[in-house]
Amino acid sequence: MQPVGLIVGHGYVKAVSIDRSVVFPALAAPAPASDYVSTVSGANTVHPVRVNGAGDWLVGEEAQTFAPRRISSILDRSRYAHPSYRVLVRAALDRLLPDRGRHLLIRTGMPASWYPDLTARGALEDAILQAAAPWAAVTVKIAPEAAGVFYAWVIESGGVNVARTHGKIGIIDIGYRDFNIASFVDARYVGGISQPGGMFQALHDMQRLISRQYQLELSPHEIDSALRRGYVLVDGTARALPAGTQEALDRTLAPILSAGRTLWPSGGRDLAALVLGGGGAQMVAASLAAVFPQLAQPACPSPQLAGAWGFKQAAMQELRPNRTARG
């Protein structure tokens, strides 16, 4: 059985298997074939995704490039029942596991505030099962999204790091349009909070800064890419990020710290570790470390992949004989 960690966020789709990972913008748009025939070659220039008779869809960068006005954007839990969600899952699995003759154990997450909703949880499981129908057999397990970052912290390549399962562990998972925080005690999930926020407002603030300094109109995803590179491409030349960038990023921390004070009554001072992950982690890690000296990040390919990586690690641990992971 193939272990898979999967998170279809509001900003990016992240999927991880034993030997491969994929990340692409969580964008999906209907794609009538006649719109995407090359006038030069006469060939179809994109790769539409089809799931359960829902027609052709473009995903990721292709949706942004060829159909930006048709992109489906659903931010509430009804997204799980929409065809665009199944399309994003199918695209992730196709890129991750092109061999469809595999049995899959897929671990995934959903925002903490949605997790108690059994109807939403069932819709998420059903969407993944439909999207994964071409594979041989599929098992889906769902947890609060921040659990993925916790798993990435405690489950290493050789198994569970038992020392990291002791005591109180806090999690901050900063996403594109929301954030999740959670508390674990002796490796058991105690509670979590998810709220709108994340990086989206900072990216919009940076839109204004970049437009003012460089007269460029970039999409939020393009700005996010510039942040990860550390520069803006202007007239073919790498230019510094505009003044005010770090201040815009640090403003995302106020609601996170406020939610943390609610979840951790001592303000987090009694946490053995505060583990940071998510797409916004690398941008604010230094500022958070100034508040929380016990701040830590999992050893995984990138902070953006931490949640999906952790769910993959948990799936691998579950498939091992004599496993010791809990949760």
GIZICOR-V330430 format. One record per residue. N is the residue number from 1. RES is the residue in one small letter. OMEGA is omega as a letter, one per 30 degrees, with the letter a starting at -180 (999 if undefined). NEAR is the number of other ideal C-beta (glycine too) atoms within 8 Angstrom. D_LAST is the distance of its C-alpha to the last C-alpha in Angstrom with 1 decimal. Layout:
# GIZICOR-V330430
N:RES:OMEGA:NEAR:D_LAST + N:RES:OMEGA:NEAR:D_LAST
This chain:
# GIZICOR-V330430
1:m:a:8:20.2 + 2:q:l:10:19.8 + 3:p:a:13:16.5 + 4:v:l:17:16.9 + 5:g:a:21:15.3 + 6:l:l:15:17.2 + 7:i:l:14:17.9 + 8:v:a:10:21.2 + 9:g:l:12:22.0 + 10:h:a:9:25.2 + 11:g:a:15:26.7 + 12:y:l:11:25.4 + 13:v:l:16:23.7 + 14:k:l:16:21.5 + 15:a:a:15:20.5 + 16:v:l:15:19.6 + 17:s:a:13:20.0 + 18:i:a:7:20.6 + 19:d:a:3:24.0 + 20:r:l:8:24.6 + 21:s:l:12:23.6 + 22:v:l:11:25.4 + 23:v:l:8:25.8 + 24:f:a:12:28.4 + 25:p:a:11:29.4 + 26:a:a:12:27.8 + 27:l:l:11:31.4 + 28:a:a:13:32.7 + 29:a:l:13:36.3 + 30:p:a:10:38.5 + 31:a:l:16:40.8 + 32:p:a:7:44.1 + 33:a:a:9:45.3 + 34:s:a:5:48.8 + 35:d:a:8:47.5 + 36:y:l:12:46.2 + 37:v:a:10:49.1 + 38:s:l:8:50.4 + 39:t:a:4:54.1 + 40:v:a:4:54.6 + 41:s:a:5:53.2 + 42:g:a:6:53.1 + 43:a:l:6:49.6 + 44:n:a:8:46.3 + 45:t:a:7:44.8 + 46:v:a:9:41.2 + 47:h:a:4:38.5 + 48:p:l:11:37.6 + 49:v:a:13:34.4 + 50:r:l:7:34.8 + 51:v:l:11:32.3 + 52:n:l:7:33.3 + 53:g:a:3:36.8 + 54:a:a:9:35.9 + 55:g:a:8:38.5 + 56:d:l:10:38.4 + 57:w:l:17:36.2 + 58:l:a:16:36.2 + 59:v:l:12:33.0 + 60:g:a:11:32.3 + 61:e:a:8:35.4 + 62:e:l:11:37.6 + 63:a:l:18:36.9 + 64:q:a:11:37.7 + 65:t:a:6:40.8 + 66:f:a:11:42.3 + 67:a:a:12:41.1 + 68:p:a:10:40.1 + 69:r:a:4:41.6 + 70:r:a:9:39.8 + 71:i:l:11:36.2 + 72:s:a:9:33.9 + 73:s:a:4:32.0 + 74:i:a:9:29.7 + 75:l:l:7:27.6 + 76:d:a:5:26.3 + 77:r:l:9:23.8 + 78:s:l:7:26.7 + 79:r:a:10:26.3 + 80:y:a:11:24.0 + 81:a:a:7:27.0 + 82:h:l:10:29.5 + 83:p:a:10:30.8 + 84:s:a:11:30.2 + 85:y:l:13:26.4 + 86:r:l:14:26.7 + 87:v:l:15:29.3 + 88:l:l:13:27.1 + 89:v:l:15:24.3 + 90:r:l:12:27.0 + 91:a:l:13:28.6 + 92:a:a:15:25.4 + 93:l:l:14:24.8 + 94:d:l:9:28.6 + 95:r:a:9:28.6 + 96:l:a:12:25.6 + 97:l:a:13:26.3 + 98:p:l:5:30.0 + 99:d:a:5:29.9 + 100:r:a:8:29.0 + 101:g:a:5:29.1 + 102:r:l:10:25.5 + 103:h:a:9:22.5 + 104:l:l:15:19.6 + 105:l:a:13:15.9 + 106:i:l:14:15.3 + 107:r:a:17:12.2 + 108:t:a:15:13.4 + 109:g:l:13:13.1 + 110:m:a:12:15.4 + 111:p:a:10:16.7 + 112:a:a:14:15.0 + 113:s:l:8:18.3 + 114:w:a:11:18.3 + 115:y:l:12:14.8 + 116:p:a:5:16.0 + 117:d:a:8:19.0 + 118:l:l:6:18.4 + 119:t:l:6:21.7 + 120:a:l:11:20.6 + 121:r:l:12:17.3 + 122:g:l:8:19.5 + 123:a:l:11:22.0 + 124:l:l:12:19.6 + 125:e:a:10:18.5 + 126:d:l:9:22.2 + 127:a:a:13:23.4 + 128:i:l:14:21.3 + 129:l:l:10:22.4 + 130:q:a:10:25.9 + 131:a:a:12:25.9 + 132:a:a:14:24.5 + 133:a:a:8:27.0 + 134:p:l:4:29.2 + 135:w:a:13:26.6 + 136:a:l:7:26.6 + 137:a:a:6:23.5 + 138:v:l:11:20.4 + 139:t:a:8:16.9 + 140:v:l:11:15.1 + 141:k:a:9:11.5 + 142:i:l:11:11.2 + 143:a:l:13:9.1 + 144:p:a:13:10.9 + 145:e:a:14:12.9 + 146:a:l:16:12.3 + 147:a:l:16:8.7 + 148:g:l:21:10.8 + 149:v:l:18:12.7 + 150:f:l:16:10.1 + 151:y:l:14:9.0 + 152:a:a:17:12.8 + 153:w:a:13:13.3 + 154:v:a:12:11.3 + 155:i:a:14:11.7 + 156:e:a:9:15.4 + 157:s:a:2:17.9 + 158:g:a:3:18.0 + 159:g:a:8:14.4 + 160:v:l:10:12.0 + 161:n:a:9:14.2 + 162:v:a:7:13.4 + 163:a:a:5:15.7 + 164:r:l:9:13.7 + 165:t:a:10:10.7 + 166:h:l:7:13.3 + 167:g:a:7:14.6 + 168:k:l:9:14.4 + 169:i:l:15:13.5 + 170:g:l:16:15.0 + 171:i:l:17:14.7 + 172:i:a:18:17.8 + 173:d:a:16:17.9 + 174:i:a:15:21.5 + 175:g:a:15:22.5 + 176:y:a:14:25.9 + 177:r:l:12:26.4 + 178:d:l:12:23.5 + 179:f:l:17:21.0 + 180:n:l:17:17.5 + 181:i:a:17:16.5 + 182:a:l:18:13.4 + 183:s:l:14:12.5 + 184:f:l:14:9.7 + 185:v:a:9:10.8 + 186:d:l:7:10.1 + 187:a:l:9:6.8 + 188:r:l:8:5.8 + 189:y:a:12:7.0 + 190:v:a:7:10.6 + 191:g:a:8:12.6 + 192:g:l:14:14.3 + 193:i:l:12:17.7 + 194:s:a:12:19.3 + 195:q:l:9:23.0 + 196:p:a:6:25.8 + 197:g:a:11:27.1 + 198:g:a:16:25.8 + 199:m:a:16:28.5 + 200:f:a:11:30.8 + 201:q:l:9:33.2 + 202:a:l:13:33.6 + 203:l:l:11:34.5 + 204:h:l:9:37.0 + 205:d:l:11:38.5 + 206:m:l:14:38.8 + 207:q:a:12:40.6 + 208:r:a:8:43.3 + 209:l:a:13:43.5 + 210:i:l:14:43.9 + 211:s:a:10:46.3 + 212:r:a:6:48.4 + 213:q:a:8:48.5 + 214:y:a:9:48.6 + 215:q:l:4:49.7 + 216:l:l:8:46.8 + 217:e:a:4:44.9 + 218:l:l:10:41.4 + 219:s:l:7:38.5 + 220:p:l:11:35.2 + 221:h:l:10:33.6 + 222:e:l:8:36.7 + 223:i:l:13:36.4 + 224:d:l:13:32.7 + 225:s:l:8:33.9 + 226:a:l:14:36.7 + 227:l:a:12:34.3 + 228:r:l:7:32.3 + 229:r:a:7:35.6 + 230:g:l:6:37.0 + 231:y:l:9:40.3 + 232:v:l:13:42.0 + 233:l:a:8:44.2 + 234:v:a:8:47.6 + 235:d:l:3:50.7 + 236:g:a:4:49.0 + 237:t:l:6:48.4 + 238:a:l:6:45.3 + 239:r:a:8:45.7 + 240:a:l:5:43.8 + 241:l:a:9:41.3 + 242:p:l:12:43.3 + 243:a:a:5:43.7 + 244:g:a:8:41.2 + 245:t:a:11:38.3 + 246:q:l:7:36.2 + 247:e:l:7:37.2 + 248:a:l:11:36.0 + 249:l:a:14:32.6 + 250:d:l:9:32.2 + 251:r:l:10:33.0 + 252:t:a:16:29.6 + 253:l:a:10:28.1 + 254:a:l:7:29.7 + 255:p:l:10:27.5 + 256:i:l:13:24.3 + 257:l:l:9:25.5 + 258:s:l:8:26.5 + 259:a:l:12:23.1 + 260:g:l:13:21.6 + 261:r:l:10:24.1 + 262:t:a:7:23.0 + 263:l:a:12:19.3 + 264:w:a:12:20.1 + 265:p:l:4:23.2 + 266:s:a:6:24.4 + 267:g:l:7:24.6 + 268:g:a:11:21.8 + 269:r:l:5:24.0 + 270:d:l:6:21.6 + 271:l:l:13:18.7 + 272:a:l:7:18.4 + 273:a:l:11:17.8 + 274:l:a:14:18.1 + 275:v:a:16:16.8 + 276:l:l:14:18.9 + 277:g:l:17:18.7 + 278:g:a:17:20.3 + 279:g:a:14:23.8 + 280:g:a:15:25.4 + 281:a:a:15:23.8 + 282:q:a:9:26.7 + 283:m:a:9:29.3 + 284:v:a:13:28.2 + 285:a:a:12:26.5 + 286:a:a:6:29.7 + 287:s:l:11:30.3 + 288:l:l:13:26.8 + 289:a:l:9:27.2 + 290:a:l:5:30.4 + 291:v:a:6:28.5 + 292:f:a:9:25.4 + 293:p:a:4:26.4 + 294:q:a:8:22.9 + 295:l:a:12:22.1 + 296:a:l:9:20.4 + 297:q:a:11:19.7 + 298:p:l:12:17.6 + 299:a:l:5:19.8 + 300:c:a:10:20.0 + 301:p:l:5:23.1 + 302:s:l:7:23.3 + 303:p:a:13:21.7 + 304:q:a:11:22.1 + 305:l:a:13:20.0 + 306:a:a:18:17.1 + 307:g:l:18:14.8 + 308:a:l:15:15.8 + 309:w:a:16:15.9 + 310:g:l:20:12.3 + 311:f:l:20:11.3 + 312:k:l:15:13.8 + 313:q:l:13:12.5 + 314:a:l:16:9.0 + 315:a:l:15:11.4 + 316:m:l:11:13.6 + 317:q:l:13:11.2 + 318:e:a:10:10.4 + 319:l:l:9:14.2 + 320:r:l:8:15.1 + 321:p:l:3:16.4 + 322:n:a:4:15.2 + 323:r:a:8:11.8 + 324:t:a:8:10.1 + 325:a:l:12:6.9 + 326:r:l:6:3.8 + 327:g:999:11:0.0
